[in-house]
Amino acid sequence: MRRKLFVVGAAAAVLLAAGHDSLAQRGGRGGGARAGGAVRGGAVAGPYGGAGAGSRSAATVVGPGGGSRTVGSGRGSYTTQRGSTINYAGAGARGTTAGGVNYGRGVGGVQVTTPGGQTATRVGRAGGVAGPGGNAVGSRGGVTVGSGPGGSFSSAHRGGVAVGPHGAVAGGGRVGTATGPGGTVSGATRGAAAVGPYGAAAYRGGVAVGPAGAVGGRTAVARGAGGTYYASRTALATTGGAVRSGFRYYGTFTPGWYARYPGAWAVAGWTAARVWSAPAWGSVATYCGYPAEPVYYDYGSNVVYQGDTVYMDGNPAYTAEAYTQQAADLAAAGKAASAPAGADDWQPLGVFALVQGEETTSSNVFQLAVSKDGVIRGNYYNALTDTTETVYGSVNQQTKRAAWTVGDRKAPVFDTGIANLTRDETTVLVHSGTGEPRQLTLVRVKQPEGGEQPDGR
């Protein structure tokens, strides 16, 4: 991989031009540095009768610490047999530091003009760094514009890859627009992939505008291998902030709301403040008799699906089928369990909005509570259909894994850790009963200062 990324940066100099102030570059200046020779070139001819002229040059500098740096540039013009003119220019740098780090970088551009009057210009850049320990980073980007009698177009792209001892991460984006007699089309994509225990992919769609109006695009997140994808705490917090800022259902799980839904699960004597409270893990652990050290099920992080295997902390732990069945059994056990009725028999877990991928709004709301015996009860409120159903589930007293279902359905099964339900944002796995499970996000929602608010319906 070190060789590949180095070639990405150096070979890109055919199109590209740059300066690079690395350790090797600094080590190659003064103080006994040795300079290599330079080369230059002249006219060129194409295989189909085209001809052109160009020049190129290169030089190498070796520093006293052993690092080396080679820079080169080239430019020229070429005319094809059919009369198209191609102008190009670029420069690049490559080298090795005294510590064994290889790098390459370059920028440049190409312009093509056809006999019919169409022109296209492309400029770009690329770079790569590979260290002796197996870590490597590469990147590239470019912009293309063109025009002709029938219209114009433009596009831009950016991408990169990082490779380390625990896997690889890649990302990229592209945006473009085209205008012609029939209208304008524009679009954008954004993607990312992680290879290793954290697999994920994402993309974003665009919009087209023509004589008949506009057509919108789409946004989606695709799971990586095994149904989980890595979501950092920062990314989850960002999602949580966006969801909370647009949340509209603060009137749920209040005395007025329960009056409208007499079939909803409720604890006698609980106020809205009690239902909406957000307990810390210490409170839940003390109430239920759990150890002070929490056990978190962070899907895509310490619990990962890969193919037919579920890995925990990097080690194979279950088959995917067995792990799914465990969640179903936990939920079923909670539904069959008798639920105590007293106000002191339940510890509130709070209110959560459920979102998928990059969603920032939610109409799916859970209110959850747990008994001392690990029985889970609560309500699921669907704001779109204005309906509510009871939540049934339980906690595994040994593993501290929690799972629940909604109403009389056996699926989907919602699966996370009881400690995760004391966080402001947490991943949750949803087993649908067919195919791979989906990884979603639960966002804790708290009532604003001042108490009950309208639900906004």
N, C-alpha and C positions, 0 to 999 in steps of 0.2 A: 504493500500500500504506500510505503514511503516513495517508491519509485514512481508509482502511478501519479501521485499528487505532484511530485516534482516535475514530471513531464507535462501535466496540465498547465502549470505555470510557465514553463520554459517554452513548450511548443506553441503556446498561445501567442508568443512574440511574433509569429508569422503574421498575425493580424494586428498585433498590439504594441504600446510604448510606455516607458516607465522609469522612475527612479526608485531605489530601494535603500533605505538607510538602516541596514541590519548590522549585526555584530561583525559579519564578514566584511561588509563594505567599510565600516569604520576601521577594522583591523588592516585593511588593504591600503590605507592612506599613509604616506610618510613613514618615517621610522624604519627604513630598510625594506619597504614593500617593493615587490617585483612586478613589473608590468609585462604582460604578454603582448604578442604581436597583433596587428590589425589586418583585416582582409577587406577587399572591396570588389565589387562586381560591376558588370556592364550590361550590354544588350542581351535580350532574350527573344526566342521565337517559339510560337506555339505549334502543336502537332498538326493543326488543320489549316495552316497558312497564315495564322495571325502572327503579328510581330509587335515588339515593344522594346522599351529601354528601361533600365532600372539600376539601382545601386544598393549595396549593402556593406556594412562594416561591423567588425566585432573586435573586442579587446578583453584581456583577462588581467586581473590584478590579484596578487597573492600577498597577504599580510604576514607580519612576523610571527603571529600566533598560529599560523597554519591555515587560516581561513582564506577562501578564494572567492572572487566575484568576476563574472563574465557579463559584459553588456554588449548589446548589438542593436542595430537599426537597419531598416531597409525602406525603400520607396521606389515607385516607378509607375509606368503606364503601359497598358497592354490593349491592343485592338484585335478583336476576333475577326475571323474570316467573314462573318455576317455583318460586320460593321459596328458591333457594340464596343464601347470604350470602357476599360476598367482601370481606375486609378487606385493605388493602394499605398499605404504608409504604416509603419509600425516600429516598435522598439521593445526590447525586453531585457530582463536581467535575471541571472541565476547565480547560485553560489552555494558554498558550504562554510559554516562557521567552524571555529576551532573546536567547538563542543560537539560537532557532528550533526548539526541541524542543516538540512537541505532546504532551499527555498527557490522559488521562481515567481516572476511577476512580469506582466506586460500589458500594453494597451496599443490600440491602433484602429485603423478603419479602412473600408473599401467603398468605392463609389462606382456605380455602373450606370452608363447612359446608352440607351438603345437608339437605333436609327429612327424609330417611330416617335421619339420624344419622351419616352418614359425614363425616369431616373429613380435610383434607389441608393441610399447611403446607409451604411452600417458602421457603427463604432462600438467598441467593446473593451473589456478588460478581463484579466484572469490572474490568479495567483495561487500559490500553494506553499505550504510549509510542512516538513516532515521531520520529527525529532527522533533521536536514537532509541527512545523508549517505546516506540510503537504508536505515539500520538501524532496525528496529522490533521491538517486543516486545508481545505481548498475552496475557492470561490470563483465565480465568473458572473459577468453581467454585460448587457449590451442594449443599444437602442437602434432601431431601424426606421427610416422614414422614406417614403416614396411618393411620386406624383406622376401623372400622365394626363392625356386628353380625357380619359374616362373618369377621373377622380383621384383620390389620394388615400394613403394609409400610413399608419405609424404603429410601432409596437416597442415594448421594452420588456426585458427579462432580467432576473437576478436569481442566483442560486448559490448554494454552498454545501459543503460536506465536512464533517468532523469525525475522525476515527480515533478511538482510544482503546485501552485494554478491555473495556467493558462493552464494546459495541460501537455502533456508528449512528450518527444523526445527520439527516439531510433536510434541506428546505429550499424553497424557491417561490418565485412569484412572476406573473406575466400579466401585462395589460396591453390592450391594443384597440385601435379604432380604424374604421374604413368608411369612406364616403364615396358614393357613386350616384348615378342618375336615380336609383330607386330609393335612396335614403341613406341613413347612417347606421352602422352596427358597431357597438363597442362591447368589450368584455374584459374580464379580469379573472385570474386564477391565483390561488395561493395554496401551496402544498407543503407538507412536511412529513418526514418519515424517520422513524427511529428503529434500528435493527439491533436485536439483542433482547433483553427482557422487557423492554418498553416499546412495543410496536404501535405506531399510530400513523394516520394519514388524514389530511384535511384539504378541502378545496372550496373555492368560492366562485360563483357564476356571475354573469354580467347582464347586459340589456341591449336590445335592438330597437331602433327607432326608424320607421319608414312611413310611407304615405298613409298607411292604414292605422297608424298609432304605434304604441310601444309594447314590448313584451319584456317582462322582468325575468331575472335569472333566479338562482337558487344558492343556498348555502348548505353545506353538509359536512359532517365529520364521519369518517370511516374508521372503524376499529382496526387495530393492528392484529397480528396473529393471535388467535385464542380469545378474542372478544374483549381485551383490555387495552388501554393506552395510557401512557404516562401523563399525569396532570400534576404540575408542581403546586406547592402551596401558594406561590405567588399567583399562578394562573387561576386557581380556585378562588382566591380572595378577590381577584379582579371580576370573575364571574359573579361572585356573591354580591359585590358592591353594585354591579349593574342591575342584578335581579331585585335587590332590595330597593334601589332608587325608583324602580318602576312598579313595585308591588301595589295592588289596588284593593286587596281583600282583608283589610284590617278589621272589618266588621264581623268576620267569621269567629266562631267559638266564643261568642259573647252571650249574655242572657237573651238579648233580642234575637240573635241567630238561632239559639237552641229552641226558642219559642216557635220559630218558623219550621224547624226540623225536629219534631218531637221524637222521631225514631233514632236520632243520633246518639252515639254512646256518650255518656256524661257521668261525672262524679259529683254526687250530691254535696253541696256546700262549697264547691270550688268557684272562685271568682274568675273573671277574665284574666286578671293579672296572674293568677295561679296557673291557668291553662297555658298562657303565653310565656311563662317564665323560662329562662335559659340556664339550667343548672350546670355547674362545673362538674368535672369528673369526680372530684372528691365527695361531693354531695351524693351522687348516684352510687358511688362505691360504698360509702358509709351506710346508706339506706338499704342496699341490697346485700351487704356483706361481702363485697368483692375486694380483691387485693387493691392496695393503693396504686400500684403500677398498672396503668392502662394497657390494654391490648388493642391495637388499631389494625383494621383491615383496610389498607389503602390500595384499592384495586388499581393495577397499572404500575404499582411501586413495589410494595413488599408481598403482594399477592397478584400473580400474573398468570393469565391463560396463554398457553402456547400449544396450538394443535389440540391434542386430546389429553394434555397434562396441565395440572395446576401446580405452579411453583410458589412456595412460600419462603421468603428470604433467600431466594435463589436456588432452593433445593426442591426437587420433585416431591410433591406431598400427596396428591390425589389424582385420580383420573377425572376428566371433566364431568363424566356421567355421575361419578360418586359424589363429587362436590355439589353438583346441582341437586342430587337426591337428598343430601344432607340438609340443604336449605329448605326443600319441600317438606321434609320430615319435621324440621323445627317449626315451620309455619303451621303445619297440621296439628302438632302437639299443642301449640298455643290456642288454636281454635277449639280443640277438645277440652282444654283445661277450664275448670270453673274459676270465674273471676270474682274476687272479693268486691264488696259494695261500699265500704267505708271510705271516707275522705282521706284517712290516714293510711289506707291500704295501697296507695298509689303514689309514685314519684313522677311528676310531670317531666317530660323530655322537651316539650316546646312545640313550635309550629315550623314547618319546613315547606319550601317551594321546591318542586321537582323540575329540573331542566335537563335537556340533552345537548351535548356538544357545545356550540357557541351561542345557544339561545340566551337571551337576556331578559325575557319575560316568561311568566309562568301562570297557567290557569289550573295547575294541579297542586293541591295543597294537602299536606299531611299534618294532623295533630296527634302526638304520640305520648304514651305514658307506660311505665313499667311497674310491676308489683314486686314485692320482696322475693317472691318465688320465681321471678324472671318471666312472668306472663306479660305480653305486650297487648295493649288495647289502644284504641283511638279512633280517629275519623279520617276518611279521605273525602275531600271536597273537590268536585269538578266544577269550576266556575263557568265553563262554557255551557254545560248542560244544567247548571244550577242544581246539582244533585249531591247527596252525601251518602256514604256507605261506611260500615264499621270495619275497622282494621283488626285482624287477628294474627297473633304471632307469639314468639317466645325467644328466650336467650338460652344458649347452651351454657350451663353453669361451669363447665370445664374450660371451653375454648373462648367463651365470652362473645361468640358470634350470634348475631340477631337476624331473624328472618320473619317476614309477615306477608299476608295476602290481604285482599280487599273483598268484602262481601262473602258470597258463597262460592266464589271462584277459587280453583286450585292454582291457577296461574293468571297473571305473572306473580312470581315470588320476588320480593324485595329483600336484598341480602347485604348486610354490612356488620360492623362490630357495634356492640352497645356503647363502647367508649367513643366511637365515631359520632354518635348522636349527641355528644356534648360539645362538638366542634361547631364553629359558625358555618363551615362548608365541609362537605365530605363526599367522597365517591361512594356510589352504591351500585351493586350489580343487580340486574333485573333478568331473571330466568323466565323466558316466555313459554317454555315447555317444548319448543321446536327450535332447532338450530342453536347457534351460539348465543350466550347471554349478551345483553347490552350494558355498557357502563354509562351511568347517568350521574348527575350531581344533585345532592340535597343542599339547599341553602337555608340556613336558619333565618327566620324573620321575627323581628321583635316589634311590638306595638310602639308607635311614636310616643314621645313624652306627652302626657296629658290624657292618656287612656284611649278609650274606644274611638275609632274613626269610621266614617262611612265606608262601605265596601266598594263603592264606585260603580255598581252595576246600574 
